[in-house]
Amino acid sequence: MKVELPFLADGVEGGDVVQVLVKEGDHVAEGQSLIELETEKATVPVPAPSGGTVMKLLVRQGDHVKVGQALVDLDGGGSPPKTAEQEQPAAASTPQQIAQPATSKAPAPAKPAEQKPVERKPAEQKPAEQKTAEQKPPEEPVEQKDATSSQATAEPALHSQPNSDGAQAPQPSVAPASVKREAVQSASSGAAIPAPPSVRRLARELGVDLTQVKGSEAGGRITAEDVKAHVRERSRGAAAPAGHAGLPGKVFSTMYGTERRETLPSLRRKIASNMTQAWTNIPHVHQFQDADITDLMQLHKRYAPQFKKKGATLTLSSLFLKASVHALKLYPQLNATLDLTNGEVIYKDYYNIGVAVETPAGLIVPVVHHVDQKDLLQISLELADLAERTRKREVKLEELRGATFTVSNMGGLGAGPFTPIIYPPQVGILGVGKARMTPVYRDGQLVPRHILRLCVAYDHRLVDGADGARFTNEIVKVLEDFQGMFLGL
């Protein structure tokens, strides 16, 4: 049976094969990892659905595979394959019978050599035209001489190498000169290369020699996808050449100075694709609002030591998650997804909040599930553990699924307000920057207050501007009076 790539997570259509963990002929057990796949969210192993023998590998390292694509051809037989020592007694009943095939096959390679004159030495094969004339009709050597004299002498010389025993091995005949003339014409003018002008232009832009590209359409016609596949294959082959592992990239000299080109990492490529799709397909509205979090900062300072005694770190992110869930319950359209295919809105009665985490490879969004059912201590413990394992790329695939809303907090980086991009199929995201001490006019005088500017992005196809503004104001209200939320005020 063919083992296919299973469903991974919402919005994840596939990934890149980081490592193939088995080889053809291996016997695998049920649940044993076959490949390691890198998606835009995590690096995950793909297990075997049942035990059996790997008959054929259908993917290799560096390939991009999609959900439903076959990975390996697995023979569902339960027992592992027999070893060579176990199979030998079945082939022959005595040691002499086992050795007999080896002795009988030994003279076989010498038969072709015995048909040639024994007295002719390799050095005497100098006039290669004589050998060519014996193997081909007379007119073919004549055409070859007409084409080019240098090729007529150099090419046969490559076909007259003796084997390891010193005997002259049979060699293939020289290609007709008409074929060589066509190859020369293709390489020089490109006229004989079956490719449309658009593909030729693409090849020039990518620096691809079309004579090296194998066409996939009828008659060897080259498509744009063939050119791109050739570039990917060339990049994989040149990514880490022998003796040059760890090089930062290819360095080029320009009229302005040097440039370095590096292969786009798999995760970054997926992030770029997803963000482009989200920004292109979702009509974003960004709602800004200021929140006075002076009292919240004092609350955080008061209870942080008690959280620390219990092994947790009370962060503002934990408070943002609680505030978001409170507002989502009042405005359920921001905790929903839009199904345009069936003309439906899918409202979620659960509150799973994704939290953007910076990693060396790129941004990954693990999910804190059922935030509404957890207190601040549980959220703080889980959030710290998730963030740590995400940075190490040890987060589980289940911990990346099911988010209904996302919080992106860049305050720890000292960043100001920013406009976040919605992560589909969600319809909203909260972006938080750094709070700043700001003079605020209160009770007839200016007083210093911690002011935090929030930005809520929402999908305008489902969320109207008025509801988006009310939702943002509700988050501000909770942050300014966090204790009032628990009192139901």
C-alpha positions in Angstrom: 0.0 0.0 0.0 1.0 3.6 -0.5 1.5 5.6 2.7 0.1 9.2 2.1 0.8 12.4 4.0 -2.0 12.8 6.5 -3.9 15.9 7.5 -1.5 18.0 9.7 -3.3 21.2 10.9 -5.7 23.9 9.8 -4.2 25.9 6.9 -1.2 23.5 6.5 -1.3 21.9 3.1 2.1 20.2 3.2 5.7 20.7 3.9 9.3 19.9 3.0 11.0 16.6 3.6 13.8 17.4 6.1 15.0 13.8 6.4 14.1 10.3 5.2 14.4 8.0 8.1 14.0 4.7 6.3 15.4 3.1 3.2 14.1 0.5 0.7 14.0 -3.0 2.1 13.7 -1.8 5.8 11.0 -3.4 7.9 9.1 -0.9 9.9 6.7 -1.3 12.8 3.4 0.5 13.2 4.0 4.0 14.4 7.6 4.1 13.4 8.7 7.4 11.8 9.2 7.3 8.0 10.1 10.8 7.3 10.6 14.1 9.1 8.6 17.0 7.6 9.0 20.7 8.1 5.8 22.8 7.9 5.4 26.5 8.5 4.5 25.6 12.1 6.8 22.9 13.2 9.1 20.0 12.3 7.1 16.8 12.7 7.7 13.0 12.1 5.3 11.1 9.9 4.6 7.6 11.3 3.8 4.4 9.5 0.1 3.5 9.8 1.0 -0.2 9.9 4.0 -2.5 10.0 5.5 -3.8 6.8 8.5 -3.6 4.4 9.5 -0.5 2.6 9.3 -1.5 -1.1 9.9 1.9 -2.6 10.7 5.4 -1.5 8.5 7.9 -3.3 10.1 11.1 -1.9 13.6 12.2 -1.0 15.2 14.9 1.2 14.3 18.4 0.0 11.1 17.4 -1.8 7.9 19.4 -1.1 4.9 17.2 -0.5 1.2 18.0 0.0 -1.4 16.4 2.1 -2.6 13.2 0.4 0.6 12.7 -1.6 2.2 9.2 -1.4 5.4 9.0 0.6 6.5 5.4 0.5 5.2 2.1 -1.0 4.8 -0.2 2.0 4.3 -4.0 1.8 1.9 -4.8 4.6 3.5 -8.2 5.3 3.9 -8.6 9.0 7.3 -10.5 9.1 10.6 -8.8 8.3 12.4 -9.8 5.1 14.8 -12.7 5.3 18.5 -12.0 5.4 21.0 -13.2 2.8 22.2 -16.0 5.0 18.7 -17.3 5.6 17.9 -17.3 1.8 21.1 -19.1 0.7 20.1 -22.6 1.9 16.9 -22.3 -0.1 18.9 -21.6 -3.2 21.3 -24.5 -3.0 21.5 -27.5 -0.7 25.3 -27.9 -0.6 28.2 -25.6 -0.4 29.4 -26.7 -3.8 26.0 -25.8 -5.3 26.2 -22.4 -3.7 29.7 -21.7 -5.1 28.8 -23.0 -8.6 27.1 -19.9 -9.9 30.0 -17.7 -9.0 32.5 -20.0 -10.9 30.2 -20.3 -13.9 29.7 -16.6 -14.2 33.4 -15.7 -14.0 34.4 -16.4 -17.6 31.3 -14.5 -18.9 32.8 -11.1 -19.2 35.7 -12.5 -21.3 33.5 -13.8 -24.1 33.2 -10.5 -26.0 36.9 -9.9 -25.7 37.6 -13.4 -27.2 35.8 -12.5 -30.4 38.3 -9.8 -31.2 41.9 -10.4 -32.4 44.0 -11.3 -29.4 47.2 -9.9 -30.9 45.8 -6.4 -31.1 47.0 -4.4 -28.2 45.2 -1.3 -26.8 48.0 0.9 -28.1 47.3 -0.4 -31.7 43.7 0.9 -31.6 44.9 4.3 -32.7 43.0 4.6 -36.0 39.6 4.7 -34.5 37.9 5.1 -37.9 38.7 1.5 -38.7 36.7 0.2 -35.7 33.8 2.6 -36.5 33.7 1.4 -40.1 33.3 -2.2 -39.0 30.4 -1.5 -36.7 28.4 1.0 -38.8 27.4 1.4 -42.5 30.0 3.1 -44.6 28.1 6.4 -45.0 28.1 7.2 -41.3 31.9 7.6 -40.8 32.0 9.7 -44.0 29.4 12.1 -42.6 31.3 12.3 -39.4 34.5 13.3 -41.2 32.5 16.0 -43.0 31.1 17.4 -39.8 34.3 18.0 -37.9 37.7 16.3 -38.1 38.5 17.0 -34.4 35.4 15.3 -33.2 35.9 12.4 -35.5 39.3 11.6 -33.9 38.6 12.6 -30.3 35.2 10.9 -29.8 36.3 7.3 -30.8 39.4 7.7 -28.6 37.0 7.9 -25.6 35.4 4.6 -26.7 38.6 2.6 -26.9 39.6 2.3 -23.3 40.7 -1.2 -22.2 39.1 -2.8 -19.2 40.8 -3.7 -16.0 42.1 -7.1 -17.4 43.8 -5.3 -20.3 41.4 -6.8 -22.9 39.6 -4.5 -25.2 35.9 -4.3 -24.1 33.2 -3.7 -26.7 32.2 -0.1 -26.9 29.2 1.7 -28.3 29.5 3.2 -31.7 30.0 6.9 -32.3 26.8 9.0 -32.7 26.1 10.1 -36.2 27.4 13.5 -37.2 23.9 14.7 -38.0 22.9 14.2 -34.4 26.0 16.1 -33.2 25.3 18.9 -35.6 21.8 19.3 -34.2 23.2 19.3 -30.6 25.7 22.0 -31.6 23.0 24.0 -33.2 20.8 23.7 -30.1 23.6 24.8 -27.8 24.6 27.7 -29.9 21.5 29.2 -31.3 18.8 27.6 -29.1 16.6 27.2 -32.2 16.1 23.5 -31.8 15.1 23.7 -28.1 11.4 23.0 -27.8 10.4 25.9 -25.5 8.1 28.9 -25.9 9.4 32.4 -25.6 8.0 32.9 -22.1 10.0 29.9 -20.9 13.1 31.1 -22.6 12.7 34.5 -20.9 12.3 32.8 -17.6 15.4 30.7 -18.2 17.4 33.8 -18.9 16.3 35.5 -15.8 17.2 32.4 -13.7 20.4 31.8 -15.4 19.4 28.4 -16.7 20.8 26.6 -19.8 17.8 25.1 -21.5 19.9 22.4 -23.1 20.3 21.0 -19.6 16.6 20.9 -18.9 14.5 17.9 -19.6 11.1 18.7 -21.0 8.0 17.0 -19.5 5.5 17.6 -22.3 5.2 15.7 -25.6 8.2 15.9 -27.8 10.4 17.0 -24.9 8.7 20.5 -24.8 10.0 22.4 -21.8 7.5 24.2 -19.5 8.1 26.9 -16.9 7.7 24.3 -14.2 10.5 22.2 -15.7 12.8 25.2 -15.5 11.8 25.8 -11.9 12.3 22.2 -11.0 15.8 22.3 -12.6 16.6 25.3 -10.5 15.4 23.6 -7.3 17.5 20.5 -8.2 20.5 22.6 -8.9 20.1 24.5 -5.6 19.9 21.2 -3.7 23.0 19.9 -5.3 25.0 23.1 -4.7 23.6 23.8 -1.2 26.4 22.0 0.6 29.3 20.9 -1.8 31.9 18.6 -0.5 34.5 20.4 1.6 32.4 23.6 1.7 29.8 22.8 4.3 28.6 25.7 6.4 29.4 28.4 3.8 27.1 31.4 4.3 26.1 31.5 0.7 27.3 32.4 -2.8 29.2 35.6 -3.1 29.0 37.8 -6.2 30.8 41.0 -7.2 28.8 43.9 -8.5 29.7 47.4 -9.6 28.6 48.6 -6.1 30.3 45.9 -4.1 29.8 42.2 -3.1 26.5 40.5 -2.7 25.7 37.2 -0.9 22.9 34.9 -2.1 21.5 32.3 0.3 18.9 29.7 -0.3 15.5 30.8 1.3 14.9 28.5 4.3 11.9 26.2 4.2 10.1 27.8 7.1 10.7 31.3 5.8 9.4 30.3 2.4 6.2 29.0 3.9 5.8 32.1 6.1 6.2 34.3 3.0 3.6 32.3 1.1 1.0 32.3 3.9 1.4 36.0 4.7 1.1 36.9 1.0 -2.1 34.8 0.7 -3.5 36.4 3.9 -2.7 39.9 2.9 -4.0 39.4 -0.6 -7.3 37.6 0.2 -8.4 39.1 3.5 -9.6 42.8 3.6 -7.9 43.9 6.7 -9.1 46.7 9.0 -6.7 47.9 11.7 -8.3 49.4 14.8 -6.0 51.3 17.1 -6.8 52.2 20.7 -4.9 53.4 23.8 -5.1 51.6 27.1 -4.0 53.1 30.4 -2.4 50.0 32.1 -0.9 51.8 35.1 -3.2 49.9 37.5 -2.5 46.7 35.6 1.3 47.1 36.0 0.8 47.6 39.7 -1.3 44.5 39.8 1.4 42.6 38.0 4.1 43.9 40.4 2.0 42.9 43.4 1.3 39.3 42.4 4.4 38.3 40.3 6.4 37.2 43.4 3.6 34.8 44.5 3.5 33.3 41.0 7.3 32.9 41.1 7.0 30.9 44.4 4.7 28.4 42.5 7.2 28.1 39.6 5.4 30.4 37.2 6.2 33.8 35.6 3.3 36.2 35.5 3.7 38.0 32.2 1.5 40.6 30.5 0.9 38.1 27.7 -1.1 35.9 30.2 -3.2 38.9 31.0 -3.8 39.7 27.3 -5.0 36.2 26.7 -7.6 36.5 29.5 -8.7 40.0 28.3 -9.1 38.7 24.7 -11.3 35.8 25.8 -13.5 38.1 27.8 -14.0 40.3 24.7 -14.5 37.3 22.3 -17.4 36.0 24.4 -19.2 39.3 23.9 -18.4 39.5 20.2 -18.5 35.9 18.9 -18.0 37.0 15.2 -14.3 37.5 16.0 -14.1 33.9 17.3 -15.5 32.5 14.1 -14.3 31.4 10.6 -15.8 32.3 7.3 -16.8 29.4 4.9 -17.4 31.1 1.6 -17.7 27.8 -0.3 -20.8 26.7 1.6 -21.9 30.3 2.5 -21.6 29.7 6.2 -20.2 31.4 9.3 -18.7 28.8 11.8 -19.0 30.1 15.3 -16.6 28.5 17.8 -17.8 27.7 21.4 -14.2 27.2 22.5 -11.5 29.7 23.0 -8.0 28.6 21.8 -5.6 31.5 21.6 -2.5 31.4 19.4 0.6 33.2 20.7 3.2 34.4 18.3 6.7 33.1 19.3 9.9 34.3 17.8 12.4 31.4 16.9 15.7 31.4 15.1 14.0 29.9 12.1 11.1 32.3 12.0 7.7 33.1 13.7 5.7 30.1 15.0 2.3 30.3 16.7 1.7 27.6 19.3 -1.8 27.5 20.8 -3.1 27.7 24.4 -6.3 25.6 24.3 -9.4 26.4 26.3 -8.1 29.6 27.8 -11.5 30.3 29.3 -11.3 27.2 31.5 -7.9 28.0 33.0 -6.8 30.5 35.6 -3.8 32.8 35.3 -1.5 30.4 37.0 -2.3 27.6 34.6 -2.0 29.9 31.6 1.3 31.3 32.8 2.8 27.8 33.3 1.6 26.5 30.0 2.6 29.6 28.1 6.1 29.5 29.4 6.5 25.8 28.6 5.0 26.2 25.1 7.3 29.2 24.2 10.4 27.4 25.3 9.7 24.2 23.4 8.6 26.2 20.3 12.0 28.0 20.3 13.7 24.6 20.4 11.4 23.2 17.7 10.2 20.6 20.1 6.5 21.6 20.1 4.0 18.9 19.2 1.8 19.3 16.2 -1.4 19.0 18.3 -0.2 22.2 20.2 -0.2 24.1 16.9 -3.8 23.3 15.9 -7.2 24.8 16.5 -6.5 28.5 17.3 -9.6 30.7 17.1 -7.8 34.0 17.7 -4.1 35.2 18.0 -2.2 37.5 20.2 1.2 39.0 19.1 3.0 40.8 21.8 6.1 42.7 20.7 6.4 44.8 23.9 9.3 42.7 25.1 11.3 43.8 22.1 10.6 47.5 22.9 8.6 47.8 19.7 5.9 50.4 19.3 2.5 49.9 17.7 2.3 47.8 14.6 -0.3 46.4 12.2 -0.5 42.6 12.5 -1.6 40.3 9.7 -4.5 37.9 10.3 -3.6 34.2 10.3 -6.3 32.4 8.2 -8.8 30.9 8.7 -9.1 33.1 11.8 -10.7 36.5 11.4 -8.9 38.5 14.1 -5.6 39.2 15.8 -4.4 41.5 18.6 -1.1 43.3 18.2 0.6 44.7 21.4 3.6 46.9 21.6 5.5 48.5 24.5 3.8 50.6 27.1 5.3 54.1 27.4 5.2 56.5 30.3 3.0 59.4 29.0 1.7 62.6 30.7 -2.0 62.3 30.9 -4.4 65.2 31.9 -6.5 64.0 34.9 -8.4 66.0 37.5 -7.0 69.3 36.3 -3.4 68.2 36.2 -0.9 66.2 34.2 0.1 62.9 35.7 2.5 60.2 34.4 0.6 57.0 33.2 1.6 53.8 31.4 -0.1 54.1 28.1 -0.3 51.0 25.8 -1.4 51.4 22.2 -3.2 48.3 20.9 -4.1 47.3 17.4 -6.8 44.8 16.5 -6.9 43.6 12.9 -10.1 42.0 11.8 -11.5 40.5 8.6 -13.9 43.1 7.1 -15.8 40.4 5.2 -17.3 39.2 8.5 -16.6 41.9 11.1 -18.1 45.4 10.6 -16.2 48.4 11.7 -18.6 49.2 14.5 -18.2 45.7 16.0 -14.4 45.8 15.6 -14.3 49.1 17.4 -16.5 47.8 20.3 -14.4 44.7 20.5 -11.2 46.8 20.8 -12.8 49.0 23.4 -13.8 46.0 25.5 -10.2 44.8 25.6 -9.1 48.3 26.7 -11.8 48.3 29.4 -10.5 45.0 30.8 -6.9 46.0 30.8 -7.7 49.3 32.5 -9.8 47.5 35.2 -8.6 43.9 35.3 -10.1 43.1 38.6 -13.5 44.4 37.5 -13.6 41.6 34.9 -13.6 38.9 37.6 -16.3 40.9 39.5 -18.5 40.9 36.4 -18.3 44.6 35.9 
